[in-house]
């Protein structure tokens, strides 16, 4: 099982995001459960980003919204970095 890490800067973004998009909370909770159990689950659409963000990965909350994560496989940790609309998060 993977450990999910939410830095303070991400928590602020998350709070602001859900003020605007409270309807996505259930999808977000499902995404978190999937990430902890199996970050490679196909519905997450996990993929490595292109430069200049090549150190990070993106997962899909849905077709419009993305979450950027730092995915440390060796330590089984997933660090959350950004959450927003697809075009804004990159």
C-alpha positions as CSV (number, residue, x, y, z in Angstrom):
1,X,0.0,0.0,0.0
2,X,1.3,3.4,-1.0
3,X,1.5,6.4,1.5
4,X,-0.1,9.6,0.3
5,X,1.6,12.8,1.3
6,X,-0.2,16.1,1.1
7,X,2.3,19.1,1.6
8,X,0.8,22.3,3.1
9,X,1.0,24.0,-0.3
10,X,-1.1,21.3,-1.9
11,X,-3.6,21.3,0.9
12,X,-4.2,25.1,0.2
13,X,-4.7,24.4,-3.5
14,X,-7.0,21.4,-2.7
15,X,-9.2,23.5,-0.4
16,X,-9.5,26.3,-3.0
17,X,-10.2,23.7,-5.8
18,X,-13.1,22.1,-3.8
19,X,-14.7,25.4,-3.0
20,X,-15.2,25.7,-6.8
21,X,-15.7,22.0,-7.6
22,X,-17.4,20.4,-4.6
23,X,-19.2,18.1,-7.0
24,X,-15.9,16.3,-7.6
25,X,-15.2,15.3,-4.0
26,X,-16.6,11.7,-4.5
27,X,-14.4,11.2,-7.6
28,X,-11.4,12.5,-5.7
29,X,-12.0,10.1,-2.8
30,X,-12.2,7.2,-5.3
31,X,-9.0,8.4,-6.9
32,X,-7.2,8.4,-3.6
33,X,-8.4,4.9,-2.7
34,X,-7.2,3.6,-6.1
35,X,-3.8,5.4,-5.7
36,X,-3.2,3.8,-2.3
37,X,-4.1,0.3,-3.5
38,X,-2.7,0.4,-7.0
39,X,-1.3,3.6,-8.6
40,X,-1.1,1.8,-11.9
41,X,-4.8,1.2,-12.1
42,X,-5.9,2.0,-15.7
43,X,-8.7,4.4,-14.7
44,X,-6.1,6.8,-13.1
45,X,-4.3,7.2,-16.5
46,X,-1.0,7.7,-14.7
47,X,1.7,9.0,-17.0
48,X,5.0,10.7,-16.8
49,X,5.1,14.3,-17.9
50,X,7.2,15.9,-20.6
51,X,9.9,18.5,-20.0
52,X,10.2,20.7,-18.1
53,X,8.0,18.6,-15.7
54,X,9.7,15.3,-16.6
55,X,10.4,14.4,-12.9
56,X,6.6,14.3,-12.2
57,X,3.5,12.3,-13.1
58,X,-0.1,13.2,-13.8
59,X,-3.2,11.3,-12.9
60,X,-6.7,12.1,-14.1
61,X,-9.5,13.0,-11.8
62,X,-11.6,13.0,-14.9
63,X,-11.2,14.2,-18.5
64,X,-11.0,17.9,-17.5
65,X,-9.1,17.8,-14.2
66,X,-5.6,16.6,-13.4
67,X,-3.5,16.1,-10.3
68,X,0.3,16.4,-10.6
69,X,2.2,14.1,-8.2
70,X,5.8,13.2,-7.4
71,X,5.7,9.4,-7.5
72,X,8.4,7.8,-5.5
73,X,8.1,4.0,-6.2
74,X,11.1,2.9,-4.1
75,X,9.7,4.3,-0.9
76,X,6.1,3.6,-1.8
77,X,5.2,7.3,-1.4
78,X,3.1,9.6,-3.5
79,X,3.6,13.3,-2.9
80,X,0.8,15.5,-4.2
81,X,1.9,18.8,-5.9
82,X,-0.9,20.4,-7.9
83,X,-4.6,20.0,-8.6
84,X,-6.5,22.0,-11.2
85,X,-8.0,22.1,-14.7
86,X,-5.9,20.3,-17.3
87,X,-4.5,23.4,-19.0
88,X,-3.7,25.2,-15.8
89,X,-1.9,22.4,-14.0
90,X,0.8,22.0,-16.6
